[in-house]
Amino acid sequence: MRRTASQSWWVVGAALLLAAVAPAIADEPRPSRETRDTQPGVTWEQLSPDQQKVLGQFRGRWDDLPPGQQQSLMRGAERWESMTPEQRERVKQRTERWQNMTPDERQRARERAERFKQLSPEEQARLREEFRRYRDLSPEQREQARKQRQKAQEGEGDEDAVRNDDERAGEREQRDTRGIERDRSDTRERREGRDR
């Protein structure tokens, strides 16, 4: 089956995005620029048929690409081929979002990725888990979370608006438990008072 130019763009865009962004999110360290640039180049014929399919847009100029860029594209192609259709769709959406960003928005995204890389592994894991929970929310819940975050930012540190729902629910539960315990204590005291 023949690929259209649009399909090729998505695949190549996804591979490039994965090659550029995945190391910022992945647990594995990214090879240094010196290591990438000193690795030997790979000819087009040495690529697997799957890699050639994903990287087809680069066929005519592949041998002229720097070895580091070839390696990055090959890793991206391998990741692409290993993805589920749902994962590929998410990458396509992210690629489209990236393309629609202004240069300032892209710069802010790069800065956030850099700050993320500088966090401890534990903090990165915590943020990944928070993102997974957010991603699993319904669209209505996401909208509510966005509004709460916006309200918190406008309130500049209003702690009640900043805390997440889980924390607030836990606090309510603790208050309720303390209230029940207080009620039980009052009831015991009344009983003991009657029994005297």
N, CA, C and O of each residue as an XYZ file, in Angstrom:
784
protein
N       0.841     -1.184      0.000
C       0.000      0.000      0.000
C       0.884      1.244      0.000
O       1.886      1.296      0.713
N       0.525      2.215     -0.776
C       1.298      3.454     -0.895
C       0.946      4.421      0.210
O      -0.225      4.606      0.543
N       1.960      5.033      0.772
C       1.745      6.052      1.800
C       1.540      7.401      1.144
O       2.189      7.735      0.153
N       0.648      8.153      1.700
C       0.470      9.522      1.214
C       1.523     10.391      1.883
O       2.164      9.974      2.848
N       1.694     11.591      1.370
C       2.669     12.520      1.960
C       2.280     12.838      3.398
O       3.144     12.974      4.265
N       0.985     12.956      3.647
C       0.519     13.253      5.002
C       0.877     12.127      5.967
O       1.333     12.385      7.081
N       0.672     10.881      5.544
C       1.010      9.745      6.400
C       2.506      9.713      6.675
O       2.931      9.467      7.804
N       3.296      9.959      5.648
C       4.747      9.969      5.840
C       5.154     11.057      6.814
O       6.024     10.853      7.661
N       4.521     12.215      6.690
C       4.852     13.316      7.592
C       4.560     12.932      9.031
O       5.361     13.204      9.926
N       3.409     12.295      9.257
C       3.065     11.903     10.625
C       4.079     10.927     11.191
O       4.519     11.067     12.332
N       4.446      9.948     10.396
C       5.381      8.936     10.872
C       6.736      9.565     11.168
O       7.318      9.323     12.226
N       7.232     10.361     10.249
C       8.532     10.992     10.443
C       8.462     12.007     11.586
O       9.370     12.084     12.414
N       7.385     12.779     11.622
C       7.221     13.732     12.712
C       7.184     13.033     14.062
O       7.790     13.487     15.033
N       6.468     11.930     14.105
C       6.387     11.168     15.355
C       7.759     10.623     15.728
O       8.157     10.678     16.891
N       8.476     10.103     14.751
C       9.808      9.562     15.033
C      10.736     10.664     15.548
O      11.480     10.463     16.508
N      10.683     11.822     14.902
C      11.525     12.928     15.347
C      11.111     13.408     16.736
O      11.959     13.675     17.587
N       9.803     13.513     16.956
C       9.321     13.952     18.268
C       9.733     12.961     19.340
O      10.188     13.352     20.415
N       9.575     11.684     19.048
C       9.985     10.672     20.016
C      11.486     10.741     20.276
O      11.935     10.644     21.418
N      12.243     10.908     19.219
C      13.689     10.957     19.386
C      14.110     12.168     20.210
O      15.074     12.106     20.974
N      13.383     13.265     20.050
C      13.755     14.482     20.766
C      13.191     14.541     22.172
O      13.876     14.986     23.093
N      11.947     14.096     22.357
C      11.267     14.287     23.633
C      11.368     13.068     24.538
O      11.453     13.218     25.757
N      11.361     11.881     23.980
C      11.342     10.674     24.810
C      12.478     10.633     25.825
O      12.230     10.237     26.964
N      13.707     11.017     25.489
C      14.752     10.982     26.516
C      14.449     11.887     27.701
O      14.912     11.618     28.809
N      13.684     12.950     27.496
C      13.340     13.825     28.611
C      12.363     13.148     29.556
O      12.273     13.505     30.731
N      11.630     12.167     29.038
C      10.620     11.495     29.837
C      11.099     10.118     30.276
O      10.679      9.605     31.313
N      11.969      9.534     29.490
C      12.395      8.154     29.755
C      13.299      8.072     30.978
O      13.905      9.056     31.402
N      13.368      6.871     31.526
C      14.217      6.644     32.690
C      15.678      6.419     32.289
O      16.582      6.578     33.109
N      15.902      6.052     31.035
C      17.266      5.761     30.604
C      17.998      7.052     30.246
O      17.397      7.970     29.688
N      19.281      7.130     30.561
C      20.027      8.351     30.237
C      20.219      8.487     28.735
O      20.372      7.491     28.029
N      20.210      9.701     28.258
C      20.403      9.969     26.836
C      21.897      9.994     26.544
O      22.668     10.564     27.316
N      22.316      9.383     25.436
C      23.747      9.412     25.111
C      24.206     10.855     24.892
O      23.454     11.697     24.404
N      25.452     11.112     25.264
C      25.988     12.468     25.105
C      26.146     12.791     23.625
O      26.204     11.899     22.778
N      26.214     14.078     23.336
C      26.371     14.509     21.944
C      27.666     13.936     21.350
O      27.699     13.534     20.187
N      28.729     13.905     22.164
C      29.992     13.368     21.660
C      29.845     11.902     21.276
O      30.362     11.470     20.246
N      29.139     11.137     22.105
C      28.942      9.710     21.815
C      28.120      9.538     20.547
O      28.444      8.706     19.699
N      27.037     10.338     20.417
C      26.179     10.216     19.238
C      26.949     10.578     17.970
O      26.798      9.918     16.942
N      27.769     11.620     18.039
C      28.474     12.087     16.841
C      29.642     11.198     16.448
O      30.092     11.254     15.304
N      30.145     10.379     17.362
C      31.274      9.524     17.014
C      30.824      8.118     16.630
O      31.645      7.302     16.211
N      29.532      7.823     16.765
C      29.050      6.508     16.359
C      29.118      6.422     14.838
O      28.906      7.412     14.139
N      29.416      5.229     14.339
C      29.499      5.098     12.880
C      28.120      5.259     12.244
O      27.097      4.924     12.841
N      28.122      5.776     11.028
C      26.876      5.929     10.292
C      26.352      4.578      9.820
O      27.077      3.583      9.795
N      25.098      4.568      9.453
C      24.450      3.355      8.969
C      23.945      3.640      7.560
O      23.302      4.663      7.326
N      24.224      2.763      6.643
C      23.717      2.976      5.288
C      22.242      2.610      5.245
O      21.743      1.882      6.102
N      21.553      3.126      4.234
C      20.122      2.854      4.078
C      19.867      1.346      3.969
O      18.881      0.837      4.502
N      20.747      0.653      3.288
C      20.579     -0.782      3.082
C      20.722     -1.573      4.382
O      20.193     -2.679      4.490
N      21.422     -1.024      5.361
C      21.598     -1.710      6.642
C      20.361     -1.605      7.538
O      20.238     -2.348      8.512
N      19.455     -0.698      7.217
C      18.233     -0.554      8.015
C      17.314     -1.741      7.770
O      17.290     -2.310      6.678
N      16.569     -2.103      8.785
C      15.585     -3.184      8.628
C      14.456     -2.693      7.723
O      14.266     -1.487      7.567
N      13.710     -3.621      7.130
C      12.572     -3.197      6.295
C      11.572     -2.320      7.062
O      11.028     -1.369      6.501
N      11.330     -2.635      8.335
C      10.414     -1.816      9.133
C      10.964     -0.400      9.315
O      10.226      0.578      9.200
N      12.266     -0.299      9.600
C      12.876      1.028      9.761
C      12.810      1.801      8.444
O      12.517      2.996      8.434
N      13.083      1.116      7.339
C      13.010      1.785      6.037
C      11.599      2.287      5.754
O      11.417      3.363      5.184
N      10.605      1.504      6.156
C       9.214      1.903      5.940
C       8.899      3.180      6.731
O       8.317      4.122      6.193
N       9.285      3.201      8.001
C       8.996      4.361      8.841
C       9.796      5.578      8.395
O       9.285      6.698      8.411
N      11.029      5.369      8.001
C      11.934      6.478      7.668
C      12.009      6.753      6.165
O      12.943      7.406      5.700
N      11.047      6.267      5.419
C      11.055      6.370      3.958
C      11.305      7.764      3.422
O      11.915      7.917      2.364
N      10.851      8.773      4.125
C      11.027     10.143      3.665
C      12.506     10.540      3.584
O      12.865     11.460      2.849
N      13.356      9.844      4.340
C      14.780     10.182      4.379
C      15.620      9.355      3.398
O      16.840      9.512      3.348
N      14.992      8.498      2.636
C      15.722      7.553      1.789
C      16.793      8.217      0.918
O      17.940      7.771      0.906
N      16.442      9.243      0.216
C      17.375      9.869     -0.714
C      18.542     10.590     -0.045
O      19.582     10.792     -0.671
N      18.386     10.967      1.180
C      19.450     11.728      1.854
C      19.981     11.036      3.106
O      20.793     11.612      3.830
N      19.538      9.821      3.367
C      19.910      9.113      4.596
C      21.421      9.034      4.788
O      21.927      9.322      5.873
N      22.132      8.651      3.751
C      23.580      8.464      3.877
C      24.324      9.771      4.139
O      25.479      9.746      4.564
N      23.675     10.916      3.891
C      24.306     12.214      4.134
C      24.021     12.764      5.537
O      24.624     13.756      5.948
N      23.099     12.121      6.274
C      22.764     12.601      7.619
C      23.907     12.299      8.585
O      24.591     11.286      8.437
N      24.118     13.161      9.564
C      25.143     12.875     10.581
C      24.782     11.584     11.325
O      23.603     11.301     11.536
N      25.782     10.808     11.717
C      25.519      9.543     12.414
C      24.633      9.709     13.651
O      23.781      8.860     13.914
N      24.820     10.771     14.398
C      23.992     10.990     15.593
C      22.522     11.146     15.235
O      21.649     10.627     15.931
N      22.250     11.864     14.146
C      20.866     12.049     13.729
C      20.294     10.727     13.214
O      19.127     10.416     13.457
N      21.114      9.951     12.504
C      20.656      8.632     12.053
C      20.272      7.759     13.247
O      19.232      7.100     13.245
N      21.133      7.769     14.265
C      20.857      6.945     15.452
C      19.555      7.386     16.125
O      18.739      6.549     16.511
N      19.365      8.681     16.262
C      18.139      9.193     16.880
C      16.907      8.797     16.076
O      15.900      8.372     16.642
N      16.988      8.936     14.762
C      15.861      8.562     13.913
C      15.588      7.056     13.977
O      14.433      6.630     13.971
N      16.644      6.264     14.039
C      16.467      4.806     14.130
C      15.787      4.435     15.447
O      14.888      3.594     15.464
N      16.212      5.059     16.551
C      15.561      4.782     17.842
C      14.096      5.187     17.798
O      13.232      4.466     18.297
N      13.817      6.338     17.200
C      12.431      6.785     17.072
C      11.605      5.824     16.231
O      10.454      5.536     16.560
N      12.190      5.329     15.147
C      11.479      4.381     14.288
C      11.200      3.078     15.037
O      10.121      2.501     14.903
N      12.169      2.620     15.820
C      11.960      1.398     16.606
C      10.842      1.594     17.622
O      10.002      0.714     17.807
N      10.834      2.749     18.278
C       9.760      3.040     19.247
C       8.415      3.070     18.545
O       7.435      2.516     19.043
N       8.368      3.722     17.377
C       7.119      3.830     16.624
C       6.577      2.438     16.282
O       5.392      2.162     16.468
N       7.439      1.585     15.790
C       7.008      0.241     15.403
C       6.535     -0.582     16.594
O       5.708     -1.478     16.430
N       7.043     -0.295     17.788
C       6.659     -1.070     18.968
C       5.390     -0.537     19.640
O       4.901     -1.142     20.594
N       4.857      0.577     19.159
C       3.689      1.198     19.793
C       2.387      0.524     19.379
O       2.264     -0.061     18.303
N       1.421      0.635     20.287
C       0.068      0.200     19.975
C      -0.585      1.286     19.120
O      -0.087      2.411     19.073
N      -1.682      0.969     18.449
C      -2.380      2.016     17.671
C      -2.799      3.211     18.537
O      -2.767      4.352     18.075
N      -3.189      2.953     19.786
C      -3.588      4.051     20.674
C      -2.392      4.956     20.979
O      -2.515      6.181     20.990
N      -1.244      4.342     21.223
C      -0.045      5.136     21.501
C       0.346      5.958     20.273
O       0.737      7.119     20.397
N       0.241      5.362     19.106
C       0.568      6.094     17.884
C      -0.365      7.285     17.700
O       0.066      8.362     17.289
N      -1.635      7.089     18.004
C      -2.597      8.183     17.883
C      -2.240      9.321     18.831
O      -2.329     10.491     18.458
N      -1.835      8.983     20.065
C      -1.433     10.032     21.015
C      -0.218     10.800     20.487
O      -0.150     12.023     20.607
N       0.741     10.070     19.900
C       1.928     10.733     19.353
C       1.523     11.655     18.203
O       2.041     12.766     18.086
N       0.604     11.200     17.358
C       0.145     12.056     16.261
C      -0.491     13.328     16.801
O      -0.261     14.416     16.273
N      -1.294     13.191     17.856
C      -1.929     14.362     18.455
C      -0.885     15.309     19.041
O      -0.988     16.526     18.893
N       0.112     14.745     19.701
C       1.168     15.588     20.282
C       1.964     16.290     19.191
O       2.331     17.457     19.329
N       2.229     15.563     18.103
C       2.965     16.155     16.987
C       2.178     17.320     16.412
O       2.736     18.381     16.130
N       0.883     17.116     16.242
C       0.036     18.183     15.707
C       0.016     19.374     16.671
O       0.088     20.527     16.243
N      -0.083     19.088     17.970
C      -0.065     20.158     18.964
C       1.253     20.933     18.881
O       1.261     22.162     18.933
N       2.374     20.200     18.752
C       3.695     20.839     18.653
C       3.767     21.732     17.422
O       4.272     22.853     17.491
N       3.261     21.235     16.294
C       3.285     22.016     15.061
C       2.470     23.301     15.191
O       2.803     24.313     14.574
N       1.419     23.264     15.981
C       0.553     24.430     16.140
C       1.030     25.399     17.217
O       0.425     26.454     17.408
N       2.102     25.057     17.920
C       2.624     25.931     18.968
C       3.375     27.109     18.364
O       3.958     27.015     17.284
N       3.342     28.214     19.088
C       4.155     29.360     18.703
C       5.595     29.076     19.134
O       5.823     28.181     19.948
N       6.557     29.811     18.614
C       7.938     29.618     19.065
C       8.095     29.790     20.580
O       8.879     29.075     21.204
N       7.355     30.733     21.175
C       7.428     30.931     22.630
C       6.893     29.708     23.375
O       7.478     29.275     24.368
N       5.790     29.162     22.896
C       5.221     27.983     23.544
C       6.180     26.796     23.445
O       6.331     26.028     24.396
N       6.819     26.656     22.294
C       7.787     25.566     22.133
C       8.970     25.745     23.090
O       9.462     24.783     23.679
N       9.409     26.991     23.228
C      10.529     27.263     24.136
C      10.151     26.913     25.571
O      10.944     26.316     26.298
N       8.929     27.289     25.978
C       8.477     26.955     27.332
C       8.402     25.440     27.520
O       8.749     24.929     28.585
N       7.954     24.726     26.495
C       7.884     23.263     26.580
C       9.289     22.677     26.739
O       9.493     21.758     27.533
N      10.249     23.202     25.990
C      11.631     22.725     26.121
C      12.166     22.998     27.521
O      12.846     22.156     28.109
N      11.858     24.175     28.051
C      12.322     24.526     29.399
C      11.701     23.603     30.448
O      12.378     23.178     31.384
N      10.407     23.292     30.290
C       9.762     22.361     31.225
C      10.413     20.992     31.149
O      10.639     20.353     32.176
N      10.718     20.531     29.932
C      11.377     19.229     29.767
C      12.750     19.238     30.436
O      13.149     18.257     31.063
N      13.459     20.335     30.301
C      14.783     20.453     30.930
C      14.665     20.434     32.451
O      15.440     19.760     33.130
N      13.691     21.178     32.983
C      13.478     21.174     34.443
C      13.103     19.771     34.924
O      13.538     19.336     35.991
N      12.296     19.069     34.131
C      11.889     17.715     34.502
C      13.109     16.798     34.580
O      13.229     15.991     35.503
N      14.014     16.926     33.605
C      15.223     16.078     33.598
C      16.083     16.315     34.827
O      16.805     15.417     35.258
N      16.015     17.512     35.396
C      16.844     17.847     36.549
C      16.238     17.395     37.872
O      16.894     17.487     38.910
N      14.992     16.908     37.856
C      14.351     16.420     39.082
C      14.929     15.072     39.483
O      15.510     14.360     38.665
N      14.762     14.738     40.740
C      15.204     13.424     41.216
C      14.333     12.342     40.575
O      13.205     12.625     40.171
N      14.829     11.121     40.477
C      14.016     10.030     39.906
C      12.693      9.846     40.655
O      11.672      9.530     40.044
N      12.710     10.043     41.969
C      11.482      9.887     42.754
C      10.463     10.956     42.365
O       9.278     10.664     42.200
N      10.931     12.190     42.219
C      10.029     13.283     41.857
C       9.506     13.090     40.433
O       8.340     13.374     40.161
N      10.354     12.612     39.529
C       9.903     12.324     38.169
C       8.820     11.255     38.189
O       7.811     11.371     37.493
N       9.030     10.213     38.988
C       8.039      9.131     39.084
C       6.721      9.669     39.641
O       5.648      9.295     39.168
N       6.800     10.542     40.642
C       5.589     11.121     41.225
C       4.822     11.932     40.184
O       3.600     11.824     40.080
N       5.546     12.744     39.416
C       4.896     13.553     38.390
C       4.296     12.691     37.290
O       3.205     12.978     36.796
N       5.007     11.628     36.904
C       4.456     10.718     35.889
C       3.151     10.101     36.374
O       2.192      9.984     35.612
N       3.120      9.708     37.642
C       1.920      9.100     38.205
C       0.774     10.119     38.255
O      -0.366      9.786     37.932
N       1.072     11.337     38.652
C       0.045     12.378     38.651
C      -0.499     12.592     37.248
O      -1.703     12.764     37.063
N       0.388     12.582     36.260
C      -0.058     12.777     34.880
C      -0.928     11.606     34.439
O      -1.944     11.809     33.774
N      -0.543     10.377     34.803
C      -1.356      9.211     34.435
C      -2.758      9.335     35.031
O      -3.754      9.061     34.362
N      -2.822      9.750     36.296
C      -4.135      9.919     36.927
C      -4.941     10.998     36.215
O      -6.143     10.844     35.999
N      -4.273     12.092     35.852
C      -4.967     13.171     35.141
C      -5.466     12.675     33.788
O      -6.600     12.952     33.398
N      -4.623     11.949     33.083
C      -4.980     11.451     31.759
C      -6.176     10.503     31.824
O      -6.956     10.421     30.875
N      -6.323      9.785     32.945
C      -7.418      8.834     33.095
C      -8.731      9.495     33.513
O      -9.766      8.831     33.560
N      -8.702     10.790     33.816
C      -9.926     11.494     34.187
C     -10.845     11.644     32.981
O     -10.391     11.654     31.837
N     -12.121     11.757     33.249
C     -13.071     12.040     32.168
C     -12.842     13.469     31.687
O     -12.236     14.268     32.401
N     -13.317     13.805     30.487
C     -13.154     15.188     30.004
C     -13.746     16.214     30.969
O     -13.185     17.297     31.142
N     -14.877     15.881     31.598
C     -15.496     16.807     32.541
C     -14.590     17.014     33.764
O     -14.427     18.138     34.240
N     -14.007     15.923     34.264
C     -13.115     16.022     35.419
C     -11.857     16.807     35.075
O     -11.351     17.576     35.893
N     -11.356     16.607     33.859
C     -10.176     17.372     33.428
C     -10.490     18.863     33.390
O      -9.696     19.689     33.842
N     -11.655     19.194     32.847
C     -12.051     20.596     32.778
C     -12.163     21.188     34.175
O     -11.729     22.314     34.415
N     -12.744     20.431     35.092
C     -12.864     20.898     36.469
C     -11.476     21.107     37.083
O     -11.247     22.096     37.779
N     -10.557     20.179     36.827
C      -9.193     20.308     37.352
C      -8.501     21.536     36.765
O      -7.795     22.253     37.474
N      -8.707     21.781     35.452
C      -8.115     22.963     34.820
C      -8.645     24.249     35.460
O      -7.893     25.188     35.719
N      -9.960     24.268     35.708
C     -10.556     25.459     36.320
C     -10.013     25.668     37.733
O      -9.739     26.799     38.133
N      -9.859     24.585     38.484
C      -9.314     24.706     39.832
C      -7.884     25.223     39.792
O      -7.493     26.070     40.595
N      -7.113     24.703     38.847
C      -5.723     25.151     38.725
C      -5.673     26.633     38.345
O      -4.885     27.402     38.895
N      -6.525     27.015     37.396
C      -6.561     28.416     36.976
C      -6.976     29.305     38.144
O      -6.393     30.369     38.355
N      -7.972     28.877     38.895
C      -8.419     29.635     40.058
C      -7.290     29.750     41.079
O      -7.097     30.804     41.684
N      -6.552     28.669     41.266
C      -5.433     28.686     42.214
C      -4.356     29.658     41.750
O      -3.786     30.392     42.557
N      -4.077     29.661     40.447
C      -3.054     30.568     39.930
C      -3.492     32.022     40.054
O      -2.675     32.895     40.347
N      -4.781     32.286     39.831
C      -5.292     33.646     39.965
C      -5.277     34.078     41.427
O      -5.056     35.250     41.731
N      -5.515     33.113     42.344
C      -5.521     33.420     43.767
C      -4.137     33.502     44.354
O      -3.980     33.834     45.529
N      -3.112     33.200     43.546
C      -1.713     33.281     43.967
C      -1.465     32.640     45.319
O      -1.175     33.310     46.310
N      -1.589     31.319     45.327
C      -1.212     30.597     46.526
C      -2.355     30.299     47.465
O      -2.104     29.882     48.596
N      -3.592     30.488     47.061
C      -4.724     30.120     47.889
C      -4.657     28.611     48.090
O      -4.971     27.846     47.178
N      -4.248     28.182     49.285
C      -3.928     26.777     49.522
C      -5.102     25.856     49.267
O      -4.911     24.760     48.740
N      -6.322     26.264     49.626
C      -7.467     25.394     49.397
C      -7.669     25.125     47.913
O      -8.065     24.024     47.530
N      -7.400     26.121     47.073
C      -7.588     25.930     45.643
C      -6.465     25.116     45.034
O      -6.663     24.465     44.008
N      -5.282     25.139     45.646
C      -4.138     24.436     45.102
C      -4.184     22.949     45.431
O      -3.766     22.122     44.621
N      -4.685     22.607     46.605
C      -4.691     21.202     47.011
C      -5.548     20.383     46.067
O      -6.555     20.855     45.540
N      -5.128     19.154     45.867
C      -5.924     18.322     44.976
C      -7.086     17.689     45.721
O      -7.143     17.707     46.950
N      -8.008     17.133     44.953
C      -9.231     16.573     45.533
C      -8.938     15.462     46.530
O      -9.634     15.347     47.539
N      -7.929     14.644     46.274
C      -7.603     13.550     47.188
C      -7.224     14.094     48.565
O      -7.665     13.566     49.586
N      -6.417     15.136     48.593
C      -6.020     15.716     49.870
C      -7.220     16.274     50.608
O      -7.378     16.063     51.811
N      -8.068     16.992     49.874
C      -9.252     17.568     50.512
C     -10.175     16.482     51.026
O     -10.729     16.599     52.119
N     -10.346     15.419     50.242
C     -11.208     14.319     50.685
C     -10.633     13.677     51.942
O     -11.371     13.339     52.868
N      -9.316     13.510     51.969
C      -8.669     12.938     53.155
C      -8.856     13.820     54.372
O      -9.089     13.325     55.475
N      -8.756     15.121     54.176
C      -8.955     16.048     55.292
C     -10.398     16.002     55.780
O     -10.651     16.015     56.984
N     -11.348     15.948     54.838
C     -12.760     15.858     55.233
C     -13.008     14.582     56.019
O     -13.722     14.582     57.022
N     -12.410     13.495     55.551
C     -12.579     12.217     56.246
C     -12.010     12.294     57.661
O     -12.617     11.793     58.608
N     -10.836     12.925     57.800
C     -10.251     13.082     59.133
C     -11.143     13.935     60.025
O     -11.339     13.612     61.197
N     -11.689     15.028     59.476
C     -12.589     15.870     60.268
C     -13.826     15.092     60.680
O     -14.278     15.165     61.823
N     -14.369     14.334     59.709
C     -15.550     13.531     60.020
C     -15.241     12.513     61.102
O     -16.039     12.310     62.017
N     -14.081     11.872     60.999
C     -13.692     10.874     61.998
C     -13.538     11.528     63.361
O     -13.998     10.990     64.369
N     -12.885     12.698     63.395
C     -12.731     13.403     64.677
C     -14.090     13.790     65.238
O     -14.318     13.697     66.444
N     -14.997     14.225     64.361
C     -16.339     14.587     64.805
C     -17.084     13.392     65.368
O     -17.762     13.509     66.389
N     -16.968     12.236     64.713
C     -17.622     11.022     65.205
C     -17.039     10.633     66.549
O     -17.761     10.275     67.480
N     -15.708     10.710     66.635
C     -15.062     10.374     67.915
C     -15.513     11.327     69.016
O     -15.739     10.903     70.149
N     -15.644     12.612     68.689
C     -16.105     13.603     69.661
C     -17.539     13.294     70.088
O     -17.873     13.368     71.270
N     -18.384     12.948     69.112
C     -19.774     12.600     69.429
C     -19.829     11.374     70.339
O     -20.600     11.342     71.298
N     -19.011     10.372     70.037
C     -18.978      9.164     70.872
C     -18.521      9.510     72.281
O     -19.067      9.012     73.266
N     -17.514     10.369     72.364
C     -17.000     10.773     73.665
C     -18.076     11.511     74.460
O     -18.262     11.261     75.651
N     -18.782     12.425     73.787
C     -19.865     13.156     74.447
C     -20.952     12.201     74.925
O     -21.474     12.345     76.030
N     -21.283     11.235     74.093
C     -22.312     10.259     74.454
C     -21.874      9.450     75.660
O     -22.670      9.217     76.570
N     -20.609      9.013     75.683
C     -20.076      8.263     76.828
C     -20.146      9.085     78.096
O     -20.542      8.593     79.153
N     -19.752     10.357     77.978
C     -19.771     11.236     79.147
C     -21.194     11.417     79.672
O     -21.423     11.409     80.881
N     -22.142     11.579     78.755
C     -23.553     11.713     79.174
C     -24.026     10.441     79.876
O     -24.701     10.512     80.903
N     -23.675      9.282     79.327
C     -24.065      8.016     79.926
C     -23.451      7.874     81.309
O     -24.109      7.491     82.276
N     -22.164      8.199     81.364
C     -21.482      8.087     82.671
C     -22.099      9.047     83.665
O     -22.214      8.723     84.847
N     -22.501     10.233     83.204
C     -23.143     11.208     84.086
C     -24.484     10.714     84.585
O     -24.839     10.951     85.740
N     -25.241     10.025     83.730
C     -26.536      9.478     84.151
C     -26.365      8.304     85.111
O     -27.160      8.103     86.029
N     -25.307      7.540     84.871
C     -25.074      6.347     85.689
C     -24.607      6.717     87.087
O     -24.650      5.853     87.962
N     -24.178      7.899     87.353
C     -23.635      8.291     88.665
C     -24.715      8.568     89.646
O     -24.434      8.910     90.794
